[in-house]
Amino acid sequence: MKTILDYPIQIPKDRHLKQLSTVLDQDKILKVLRKAELSDHGQLLATSYQSHYLRYKPRLNCISVFTLEARDKEKEKTYQHLYYGKTYGHFPFTTISDRGPSRSFFPTDPFPPVVVLRDLKMICFAFPNDRVLKSLRRLADPRQLRRLMARHLLKAESGESRMPLKKIKLEPVRYVPEKRCLLRCHLSIKSHKSGEVKKDRLFIKAYSDDSSAEVYSIMKQLRPRLREKSDNKISIPKPKGFDPDLKLVIMREVPGVHLWKKAEEPGFSKAVEKSALALATLNSIEVRTGRRFDTQNEVAALKKQALAVAELIPGCREQIDAILDYLYAKRPTLTNSKLFSVHGDYYHNQILVQNQIIYILDFDRFHRGDPLLDVGNFLAQLRVLAQRYPSINYSETSEAFKSVYFGRLPQVYSDSRLRWYLVLAYLRLVMETVCLLRPKWPELVEQLVVWAGEEAAR
């Protein structure tokens, strides 16, 4: 994983997780790791700690994905390994030893598969040893990985091609411990007849639940219909297979640049308009799925999180309560005849732009429901992006998006429903901002709460 947190973390004052001041400070946690037993004979010394990803749950726990670098004092050699560490308000591993039950985990020599930092109520697992995503251990074995890829890629070859074991490599791209992991697979396919070697790259997405079959089915239905309706100008990654036992989906890599990376370029508004057209096309396609969006459960879950956030930023408590009251009172209802295909998490990070083609990513939240959920989410995320890039005129760009979208799907327009989904999206962003501890998160939370309040009062 190449992404490194490039901003200083503002550490929450969480009375349930007092050790956060150490866990989230790279210098402090490195000192703790230097004292930890990282090898059998104590010859491995931690020298560097780089955090890639954080997810914080107020009152409960904090997860960090990080690269640990250590030097072997005897061999004078330096090693690196990816870990995820989880610190708890209440530590559940009281009987585990500081090195953990290593035999039950995938070997990660010279690093230990498990490190327990008892004083911090923290346990660290060396990748691919995830407590929940156990398929990662299978994928880390080159022979099992080759069998998996051959099963899905060489079906049509009838034994005429093979995958050399030394030519297959796996790397994590985005890792959310205990939930999901996106991996890029580099491989080569060699023809027995011609000897020609073809290099290939695919994505493997591993899940903690049983959603792989449903996601694969959605992508299989959606891709040809999107391409047909848009003259191949709107597409998604090509699904290659799924494995219900390993809980994963295999798909082709697609080219392009994330929409947000074009924020300071002259053609950004045009790219936003194309994204609106892509969303309208997606929403208008009939896809069979049993997934439905339950607004009542969504608001109830947000309320639980909001109470914990309000404890961190007491000045927002009254505003958050008012927003929740609005969401409960004005909750929209739709009949089955008005349900559309909904992406569920449509925003600038899920859109790749490649010349005239738009690629849509990530169908983990795809369902049948109200398409204005997608519109509200995109507009709320766009407003936050405009805060980051002042060159974006939010008022003009959002109007351009709505003009194109509702020009294509005028029948779904409703001012009251769009307002409700905008408020919902702002509140979701409040929780996400705190969970990911984004730069200047207290100030951003306060701004999001103001925007949500303005929409609710409009």
N, C-alpha and C positions, 0 to 999 in steps of 0.2 A: 504494500500500500504506500503510495507516494504522498498522499495528502497529509500535510503537517499543519497543526493549528498554529497560525501565524499571528495570533493576537493574545495579549495577556488575559488570563481568566479572572473575572471578578468573582471572588469566592462567596457563595451565599452563607449567611449567618443562620445555619440550620441547627437548632438546639438538639435535634435527634441524631445528627451526623457531625459531631464536633471535630472529627478527624479530617474533614474536608480541607482544612487549611494546609494539611500536609499532603494529602492525596492529590490535590489539584496544583500544587507548587512543584514544578519539575526539579528544582534544586533540592528541595526537602525530601521528596520521594526517592531521589537518587541516593541520598545519604542513607536512607533506610535500607534500600536494596543493596548497598555496599556492605552493610552489616549482615545481610541475610546469607544463608547457606545456599549457594548457587551450584555447588558441585560436591562430589563425594569427599574430596580431600581438601576442599577450601581453596583450590588454586585459581578459581574463576572469580574475577573482580569486576563488578558493574562499573562502566566508565561513562555511559551516555544513556539518556532517556528522552525519547521523542514521542509526544502524544499525537495521535492521528484523529481520534474521535472520542467524544464524551457524550454520555447520556445520564442525566441526573433526575432522579425521582425524589422530590422533596419528602422528607421524613423517613424514606425507606432505604434507598441505596444510590450508588453512583458507579457507573461502568466507564472504564477508560480502555481504549485500544492503543497500544504503544509498542514502539520498537525498542528493545533493550539491547544495548551493546555491552559486551564484557571482554576482558582480556585474560587469557590464560597466562599466569605468571611464570609457569615452568616452560611452556613452549614459546612464550612471547608472541602469541598469535591472537588476533581479535576476531570475535564472532558476533553475529547479530541474529535476533529472533523476534518474531511478532508475538505479543502477549495480549490477553485482555485481563484486566483486574477489576474485581467487583468488591466494593466496600459497603458494609451494612450498618444500619442503625442497631440491629440486633444480630450478632454473628451466629450463624446456624451450624458452624463446623467446629464445635468444642472438642470433639474427640479425634479430629484429624491431626496427623503429625505435621511438622513444619515443611517437610519435603513431600507430603501427600502420598497416597497409594500409587506409586509410579508404575507398577506392573500393569495396572488396568488402563493405562493411557498409551497413546501413540508415542513412540520414542522420539525425543527431540534433543539428543546429545549434541553438544556438551551441556545444554541447558536442561534443567529439570522440567518435567511436564507440569508440575504443580509447585507453587511457592506460597506458603501461608505467612502473612504478616500479621501476626496475632494482635499486636498492640494497636494496629490500625483497623482491626476487624475487617481485614482485606484478604482475599484469596486470588491468586493470579494463575491463569491457565495458559500454557504455551500453545500457540496455534499448531495443529488443527484440533486441539483438545478442548472442544466446546462441550459444556455440561448438557446442553439440549440439542444442538445441531450435531448429532453423532455421525451423520453422513460425511462430515468433513474428514473424519479419520479414514474412512474408506477411500475417499477421493485422493487423499494424500499418498496412498499406496500406488506407485506408478503402474503396477500390473493390473490392479483392479480398475484404475482409471482408463487404461487402454482397452480393457474388455468392455467397459461401459461405452466409450466413444465408438469402438468398432461395431457394437450392437446397433447403434443409431446411425452411423455414417457409412458403413460398408454393406448394408443390407442389399443394395442393388448391385454390388460388385461381384457377388457369387464366388468369393474366394480369389478373385483376380488381383486384389490389392491387399496390402498389409500396412500396419502402423509400427514403424521401428520404435522400440521401447525407449531408446535414448533420445528420440526426437519428440517427446511429449513432455510438456511443462505446464504447470498450473500456478497462477498467481492471484491472490485476493485483490479485488478492485474496490469493493465497498463491503464492509463487514459490520453488521449490527449484532453483537454477541447475543446468543440465546434466542434470536429471532430469525435472521436470514443472512445469507452471504452471497454476494455476486463475485464469481471467479472467471477470469479469462484463461482459456485453454489454448496454448500454442501446440500445434501438432503437424506432422508430415504424413502424407499417404503415398506409398510407393507402389507402382504398378509392377506386377510380376512379369508381364509381357514386355513392356517397353523399357522398364527400369526408370521411367520418369517419376520424379518426386514432386508432389504438389503440396505446398505449405498452406495451412489453414488456421483460422482463429475463430473460436466460438466462445459464447458465454454460457456458464452454468450457474443457475440460481438455486441455492439450497434453502429450504424452508424448515421452520420448526413445527409447522402444523401439516395437515393433509391437503393443502390447497393447490399442490402442483398440478394435479389432474384437471382441476377446474380452470386454472390459469392457462394451461396448455390448450384446453378446448376453446376457451375464449379467443386466444390468439389465432388458432386454426380457422375459426369462423370469420374473424375480423379482417385478417390481412388481405385475402383475395377480394373481399367486398369493398374495402377502402381503396385499393388500387384500381378496381374497376370503376368506382364512382368518381375518382379524381383523375383518371387518365394517367395513372402511375405517379402522380405528384404528391400523394400522401400515402405513407406506408408505416409498417412496424417491423421489428426484427422477425425474421423467418423462424418459426418454431421447428425444431428438429426432433424433439422427443421429450418424454418425461419418464421418470422412474418413481412409481408410488411407494416402493420400499425405502428408497433413499430420500424421498420427498424433494425432488429437484426437477427443474425444467432446463432443457438444452436449447439454445437459440443461436442464430447467426449474429455476428457483430455487424452493426450498421455504421456508415460513415456520417460525418457531419460535425457541426460545432453547436454547443448548447446555446439556446436562445439568449440567456443572460450575458454570454460573452460578447454579444453584438450590441450590448446596451449603449456603448459610446460611439458606435458606428453610424454613419448617415442613413443606412437602410434599415435601422431598427424598427421604425414604425411600419414599414412594409412587411417585415418579418412577423410582427405582431398581428397584422391583418391576415397574413397567410395562416398563422396559428389559430386565429378565430375561425377561418374557413375549415381548417383541419378538424377543429373541435365540432363544428356544426355538422360536418360530414360524419364524424364518428358517432355523434349523438343520434343521427338519423338512420343508422344501420341497425337492423333487427338482429340481435344476438341472443341465443338461448342460454340462459343461466338462471339458477335458482337463487342467486344472491339478491338481497334487497337491503336498502338503506333504512335503518330504523332510527328516525329522528329522536324519538323519546329516549332510547337507550344511549344515543350519542350525547344528548344534552345531560343526561344523568351522569355519564362517565366524565364529561367535562366539568360538571359541578363538583365532583369529588376532587379532581385535580385542582380546580380553581380555589378551593378552600385552603389547600396546601400552599399555593402560590401567594394567596392573600396574606398568609403568615409571614412570607418573606418580604412582601412590599405592602405593609399595612395601609398606606395611603390610597391604595387601589380597591380596598375592600368594598366600600359602598358602591363604587362604579361597577365592579364585577357582579355584585348582587343584583344591581339594576339590569345589567345585561342578561343575566340568567333569568330574571323575572320576565323580560321581554321574550326571550327564546321559548320559555314555557307557554306564555300567554298567546303568542302569535304563531305557534308551530303549524306549518302548512300540512294539509292532507291531500293525497292524490288517489284517484281511482286507478285500478289496473289498466284501464284503457288509455291512461295518460302517462304511463311509464315509458321511459326511453332508456337507451344504452348510455351509461354514465361511466366515465373514466374513474372518478372518485378522488383523484389527486393530480388534476391537470394544472400545471404551472410551468414557468420558464425552465426549470431544471429537468423536466420530462420531455423536452422538445429539442430535437436536433435539426439544424438547418444545413442542407447540402445543396448549394446552387438554388434550383427551383423546387427541390423536394423537401418536404417536411416529414420527419420520422417521429413517431410518438412512442414513448417508452413506458414500462412499468404498469402492469395491469393487475397488481395485487389487490387493489380496492375496486376493481370494476364490478358494476352491479346494474340492476334495473331500478330506475328511480327518476328523480327530478333532474333534468339536465342543467337547471340553474345552479345546482350545487357546483358543477364544473366552472360555470361563468363566475360565480361569486368567489371561488377559490383563486382563479386566475387573476381577477381584478385586485383582490386583497394582496396577493403575492407581488403583483406588479407595483402596487403602491409602496411596499417595503423596498422593492428594487429601486424605485425612483428616489427613495431616501438615500440609498447607497450611491446612486449615480445621478447627480443633479442635472445632467444633460437630458434626462428623460422628462418630458412634460407629461405628468400623469393624467391631467385633465384631458388633453388632446388625444393621447395614446389610448386611454381607456374608452373614450367616445368612439375612436376609430375601430377598436375591437368590437364594441357592442353593435356598431353600425353594420359591420360585415357579418357578425354572428346572427343578429336578429333579422338582417336582410335575407339570410338563408333559411332561418327557422323562426319566422314571425309568430307562429302558433304557440310557442312556448313562453312568450314574453308575459311577465307579470311584475309590475313594480314592487308590490308588497312581498312577493316570494323572493325576488332578487335581493331585496333589502334584508330579508331574514337570513338568506344564505351568506350574504356579505358579513353580517354580524357574527354568524357562526364561524366563518373563515377567520375573522379577526381574533375570536376567542381561541380557536384552534392554534393560531399563530402565537398567541400569548403563551400557551402551554409548551409549544415547540421551542420557542425562544428561551424559556427557562430550562427545559429539558436538555437542550444542546448548549446552554450557556454561551449564547452568541455574543459578539462584541457589544459592550455597553448594554447588556440585557436589561438592567433595571429601567434605563431610560426608554428603550424600545418597547418594553411592556407597557409603560405609562402611556406612550404614544398610541399603541395599538388599542388600549382601553378607551382612549379619547375618541379614536376613529369609530370604534364599535358603538360607543355611546351616541355619537353624532348621527350615525345611520339609524339607530333604534329610535331616536327622537324625531327623525325627519318625517 
